[in-house]
């Protein structure tokens, strides 16, 4: 069994090259080697979101607080709430972030995965008007 104590980990500001708006991320390394699992606790301010991106393996998003706005390319923008979980298939171009009016925190779990960052999500895309 491996235990990661969140209180013992440092958080960092999101990278403006991969996020729009302000967010803080806490990396949780070393949860599993086989399969390799990377986990991140991300706190988004209202309307903050990731850029479009893909993962080479599956990603699970567990909403801990607030409402998460998310979209896979070719699908409508959706919102999920605290306690909900989204599973994103490998290779799917997608983004996720907070609703416009409230902060959101999620746990992102990436399994056997490398992230490829793409272009920023426009305000029209975020608003579901693409």
N, C-alpha and C positions, 0 to 999 in steps of 0.2 A: 504494500500500500504506500502511495505517495501522497503527502499532504502539503498543500501550498497555503500559507497563511497570508491572506490579502493584506492585513494590517502591516506586515513586515516588508511589503513591496512598495517601491516608488512608482508614482504615476508620472506620465509625461504629457506635454501638450501634443495635440494632433499635428501632423505634418501638413502645412498648407498646400503641398504638392499632391496630396491624396485626400484631403478633406476640404469642404466648404464650411465656413463658420468655425465655432470653437467647440472642441471636445477634449477630453482627457482620457488617456489609455493606461491601463495597468496590464503589463504582460505577466502571464503565469506560466513560466517555463517548466519543463521537466515532468509533465504529468504522465506521459507514457512515451516509450521508445518504439514499441511495436504493437500497434501502429503508432507512428509519430503524431502526437497531438499538440497543437498550439492553442492556447486559450487566451482571450483578451477581455478584460472588463472595460467597457467604453462608456463614458458619461458624456452625452451630447447636450449642448445648450439648445434652446428652441431653434428650429429650422436648420441646425447643423446636420451635415450628412457627408457620407463618403463620396468619393468620385466613383464613376463606373469602374468595375473591376471584375476579374474572374479568379477562380481558384482551381488548381489542378485536381483537388480532391473535394469531397463534400464539406459543406459548412453548415453548422447549426447556429441559429440565433435564438437565445433565450432572453426574452424581455423581462427584466427585473423590476423596472419602475417606468411609468409613463406609457406613451404610445409610440410605437416604431412605425415609421413610413418606409416602405420598401417597394422595389420594383425589379422584375426581371425583364430584360429587353423583349419587346413584343407583347407584353402583358400590361394591364392597367396598374396604376399605383394602388397599393393596398396599405391598410393600417392594422397592426396587431397590438395587443395590450399586455400589461404585466401578467406573467404566467403563461403567455402563449409562446410557442416555439415554431420557428420556420426552418425548413430544411432546403438548402439550395444545392442543386446538383453540380457536379464538376463541370467546368467549362461554361457555365451560364453567366452571361454578362448581366450584372446587377448592381444595385446601390442600396444603402439603408441609412436611416438617420432619424432624428426626432421630428415630432409633429411641429407645426408652425407656432403653436401657442404654449408649449410646455417642454421641459427637458425630458430626456429619456436615457435610461441606462440599460445596456444589454450585455450579455456574455456571448462572445463569438467563439465558437469551437471549430477549429479547422483540423480535419483529419487527413494525414498524409498529403499535405497541400502546400503549394507555393502560390502566392498571390501575384497577379499581374495587374498593375494599376493602369487605368485608361484616362479618358477625358473627364472634365468636371461635369456634374449634373447641372443643367441650366435651371433657372428659376421656373421656366415654363414646364420642363420635365418634372421638377419637384412638385409643382402644382397640378400635375396630371393633364397639362394642356399641350403636350408635344404632338 
